[in-house]
Amino acid sequence: MTDHLSPLHHTHVAAGATFTDFAGWQMPVRYTSDLAEHHAVRTAAGLFDISHMAEIIVEGPEAPAFLDYALAGLLSTAMIGQAKYSLLLTERGTVIDDLVVYRLTHHSYLVVANAGNRFAAVRALVERAVGFDVAVTDRSDDYALIAVQGPRAQAVLEQTTGLTVEIPLDELKYYRSTSGSFSGVPLLVGRTGYTGEDGFELYIAAESAAAMWAAVALAGAGLGLVPAGLACRDTLRLEAGMPLYGHELSLDVFPAQAGLDRVVALTSQDSFVGREGTEVGPADGAWRLVGLAAEGRRAARAGYPVFASVSENKPAGIITSGALSPTLGHPIALAFVEPSLAEPGTEVSVDIRGKRLSFAVTALPFYRREKK
């Protein structure tokens, strides 16, 4: 299958980006160096192309009731302009995808799905819409999605020529959105993020993406803004303890295993797809997601086995994501481990290329920004 190209592909080529295949898309993995881009987001701001994400419009008189049925978490209680993190579950209660859902009006929502799960998410929503007065429309190819992340993200957007918003950015709360325009083209600005920093997402028509990117880049030139690729996005989200579908979440993982119980509204949501499976939950002894940290410089990578001790030969867990943390300066990882090993402070052993190294179970997130 031919790789999808972002509406910003030629912009990235001109900037000298290195590309990687991600969920069937050719996306920039880095422009200069992973470390430089990572540190720029932590100290100033990074400019990301995340146009590979899927945008699905759900609208109609019964849209709120439909989403309460189709997804985990009450979407009908969201205020207009509010965003909520949600889960699309199988009948047995495991995760098809994790989503961000924006309530646009009383009867319309924007569902943002992961690129690799676009068609699975659309298919599931369309199938679940039967019997509801609602329309589900895949608009992914119509939109570009640009993210500005970092402590200076707000300042960058406030200085972007041609950008206007209905709600001033300094009044826009976390997990809220506002409509606006760029040079007369309508856009939606969300304040969510996947880096652990303050940040914004700009949803705009694909044909206006290059002009929007150029204007934001120009505004941020004196504020330390740099274009940033998927490599640093991964280390940023790992430091923030955020799951990545295909690593920490999958069709084999229940929300409770991944520490996402809070997303599932069992006490207030009467009926939703996956409720019965969620109530049953994972089997006794099912591995749980934890954070791991170590001293030294050798990082544990996805797929490396975890053991209860150096002398044990039977794996008691597996690394799902790992890196040498650019911000903290030591190895960190996310891993599924046996419940008996999940308590913070527990020492475990990880096999890193044939050598056992000690890691300690650590409360998440690894990194938390200082809020003003």
C-alpha positions, 0 to 999 in steps of 0.5 A: 500500500502506498504511504499516505503523505501529510498535507505538509510533506513538501514543507518537511522535505524542504526543512530537511526532515528524515522520514519514517513509516508510521501507520501507513504514513510518511511522517517526519521522525526528526529534523535535526536531532532527537535530543535537541527537539526534545529539549526545545519542547521542554524549555521553549516550544516544538512544532509538530505535524500530527496530520496522520491522526483521524478526525471523525465527525459525529452529529445528529439529535441523538449524538450525545446518547449515541456516544454514551453507548459507543464509548466508555465515559459519559460524553453527554455530560461534556460542555460545549467546547470541552474535550474528554479522553475516552476509550473505544472498547470491544464487547469483552472490554478490551481497547480498540483505541484511545480517543480525544472527543471534542463537543462542538455543539449540542448535537455534534462532536469531533472524535480524534482517533489514532492513525493506525486505528482510523478504519477500525474506529470508523467501522466500530462507530458506524456499526454502533450507530444503527438505531440512533438518529446520528451520522458518522463521517470520516473527515480525516482526509479533509483536515491537517493537524498541527500541534504547538507544545511547550512552555512558550506555546501560548506566546507563539500562537499569540504572535502568529499573524493571521490567527484569531480565536474566539476565546483568548488563549490565556483564558482557554482551559486545559482540555477545552477548545475554541473556534477561530480562523487563520487568514479567513479559514475556519479552524479549531484550537484545542488545548490538550497535548501528548508531551506533558507540556502546555500546548495546542492543537490546530485543526485546519483544512488540509489546503491551508496547512502549509501557510499555517505552519509557515506563519507559526514557525515565523512567529516562534523563530525568536521564542525558541520554537523548532520543528519536531518529529515523532522520535522526540514526541515518543520520548516526551509522552513516555516521560509524561507516562502517557500510553501509546496504542500498540505498546501499552494499549491493544485488543488484549488489554483491559483499561484496568490493566493500563491504569485507565479505570477512571475513564470508564464510568461504571457507576454513572454510565448505564449501558455502553459497549464493553460494559459487561466485559469491563465489569468482569475485568482482566483475569486474576493475576493479569499483568499491570502497567507500571513505570520503571526507572534505573540508574546508569545509561542503558535503556530497556526497550519494548519487548525486553523481558522483566524478571522478579529478581536476578536469579529468576528465569521465568519472565514476570513482565515485559517492557512496552516502551523504554528510553534513556530519558533526555530530561531526567538523564536516566533510563525509564520504561513502561512495562506490564508486570505481575500484580505482586510486582506493581507496588512503587519501590519494588525492585525488578530485573530487566534483561537488556541484551543478555545482561540483567539490570536492576529497575525500580517500580516508580509512580507515574508520570516520570516527569511533571511540568511546573504549572504557573 
